[in-house]
Amino acid sequence: MPFLRRAALLGLLALGRAAASCEAPEELLTVRVGASERGTVVVRLSREGPRVTAALLPPEVLRPAEAPYIAAEVLCDGVRYVRLNPDLTLTYREDTQELLIRPAPSQLGTREIDVGTALRREPPPVVPAFGVDFGARATLAYDLRGERPPDAPATSWPAAQAYVGVGGATAGLTGYVGAITTRGPDGTRTQLRGTAQFSVTPELAVYAAYNATPGTGQVGFSTTEYAGVTATYARRVQRVYPRLTLQLDSPAEIAVFVNTTLLGTLSVQGGELSLLNIPLSGQGRQTIRLLIETESGIREQVLEVPATAGLPGGGLLARAQVGRAGGQWTGELAVQGAPTPTLLLQGQVQGSTSGALGASVQVRAAAATMPEGQALSGGVGVAVGRAAPKANPQTPEEAGPQPLQVTVSGSADYVRGPLTLTASAALPLQNRGAGTAALRANYDARPWAVSGRLSSGFTPGTWEAEVGVTRAVTDRGSVTVNAAALPGGYRVQVRGSYVFSPALQVGAAVGLSPGRVSPSATVAYQLSPAQNLSLVVEPGDLMLGYSLNQGVKAELLANTRAASGQLSGALSLLGGEVRLSPVLAQRGVLLRTGIPRLPLIVDGTGLVTADARGDLLITEVLPGQVLGIRVNSPEVPLGVAVAESALSVVPAATGLTLVDWRDNFTVSTFVRFAWAPGEVAASADLYLDGERIPLDDEGYGLVRRSLSARTGELRSEDGQRRCAVRLDPGAETATCAALPPP
């Protein structure tokens, strides 16, 4: 049988080559597997020039996870070697006396990790919240410009408001009742108001409001005569990136970031690794960034994910609302769904007992496959509406039902790297001359940003062209020029801004139009993280501003014609403690850091500061919002070490989401050590809690703070002197008695 004879011959040849390998001379070479150096060892090589045809290596050269690289074990003169698989590529470098082994991750096995499951975090606890909120504001009118008529009073109070209310949230139910008094030119009026929200299920919520807007988190100074009920349904499907495959030469620690948010860290073995279902934070463009740390160093891998048409496939949002305002009943129903990740459908219908009707349908789609860095999407829509009969009709036609108006619209967007192009048009079928069309282009590649817009109606003389250019001046300033041309005129604006320090920012602008020049200047100064001053100067006028956001929220504004002031706050019971906060915490996040006055950056709020206890109350959050919180690293106090600089929180639908982030921070303080009173332990070493802490030439060391007493040991630089030292909580100095020499 020829096949069997050939197989047997190949086996004998292989055995012969294996035996010949032991006869190869011993060489002392440095072995590298990829970028990982494995030491200088004795090897036996058979080679043809730089190409290695056979090699025997000591077993300790390979990691346990690299066992698939081994074809066989061989004994040569009683010494154990391993022979590598012939599929591996080996290279001999005579000049450096190195043996290079090219890694083959495919031989190390394939693995899959579901990132959405592996890095899923348990939701933080939700605690009840109750409190009383209050606020007052007023405007004082005066005249510093000499414009007051002779018979007018020197000062007046044209407007004032004050409110008070009680609210709370517990077990999926949120409620608020209160009153607001408004004083104006028409007299003084007091209005009762209230809101309620109940989460029937995680997807279904019902809102009710009286003299307020349903779903409003903070009523504050707003006034309305609306009363009604709203129900919302949200079937949210997490958008994910389905598969990202990596080739790993060796075990690695992989930090997974989406945009700037750290999802977590994975410890993996070498081989072909597929990361499945990486959670994304929205439907816009996303950036997945992996920091891959191996024994040979850290490398970064970045993947840009284009935007989708809207919701993830299977997502559904619906809202129904009915209420009464201005003596008329109104109703609205809106639905938004995504049959696939690239297709979004929207529909809305609304009506009123006044006779007004409206309905619209929109379809938006995105290209499923585009070259990397590019995205294409577009949409079309139809809107039908009928206005209510006029309140004071002048003709019989105005008193009767108004005709239906139909408008069709469309848009398209193309993105390629920093370039975005948009085209849109709308056409009312009953009045085509009122149609509009527009083209927009944006190019954003620091330090330059360029934008352009060309729009026109469907009648002569309704066109407009605009272009803008922004140039960043270092990381602290920028200059922008905007110019527009339109029939019979033009507009030009030049503005610039510069940040002298985190506390001081200035800006200036000048606007030009036919027969008019409008210069202005602004200065913003931060007295403290909670206090800000502002100044705006314009021809013939100036405005001063002051704001405070600490415990309460206060604002003062004054110019040459009037001054206004506003104060608001709340006394809340949060997590068993009474706190004074700028707003009532019916829903939000209470973040505990343990670091007093820690500077943080919160999505939608900007720079904020923790209070004297290291806590931060965040109430300006939207339903379903993923709240990003970051440490303002350049402003972190000395001695505070930060493990992770960013945190993402999804606030609960009702109640206060309690996030304990204290373990993320380690606080150290300088302590001065002495061998004996008056004799500092200069340049000694402190051994405390298994850690070696070097002291400077004045005996100071940076020691991690603790709530309990600890005992450590001081050792002199030459090792000839040592002593035990007791470190009490909050101690700034520590002295110890010498022990016998070692």
Buried (B, 14 or more C-beta within 10 A) or exposed (E): EEEEEEEEEEEEEEEEBBEEBBEBEEBEBBBBBBEBEBEEBEBBBBBEEEEBBBBBBBEEBBBEBBEBBBBEEBEBEEEEBBBBEEEBEBBBEEEEEBBBBEBBBEBBEEBEBBBBEBBEEEEBEBBBBBBBBBBBBBBBBBBEEEEBEEEEEEEEEEBBBBBEBBBBBBEBBBBBEBBBBBBEEEEEEEBEBBBBBBBEEEBBBBBBBBBBBBBBBBBBBBBBEBBBBBBBBBBBEEBBBEEBEBEBBBBBEBBBBBBEBBBBEBEBBBBBBBBBBBBBBEBEBBEBBBBBBBBBEEEEEEEBBBBBBBBBBEBBBBBBBBBBBEEEEBBBBBBBBBEBBBBBBBBBBBBBEBBBBBBBBBBBBBBEEBEEEBBBBBBBBBBBBBBBBEEEEEEEEEEEEBEEBEBBBBBBBBBEEBBBBBBBBBBBEEEEEBBBBBBBBBBEEEEEBBBBBBBBBBEEEBBBBBBBBBBEEEEEBBBBBBBBBBEEEEBEBBBBBBBEEEBEBBBBBBBBEEEEEEEBBBBBBBEEBBBBBBBBBBEEEBBEBBBBBBBBBBBBBBBBBBBBBBBBBBBBBBBEEEBBBBBBBBBBBBBBBBBBBBBBBBBEBEEBBBBEEBBBBBBBBEBEEBBBBBBBEEBBEEBBEBEBBBBBBBBBBBBBBBBEBEEBBBBBBEBBBBBEEEEBBBBBBBBBEEEEBEBBEEBBBBBBBBEEEBEBBBBBEEEEBBBEBEBEEEBEEBBBEEEEEE
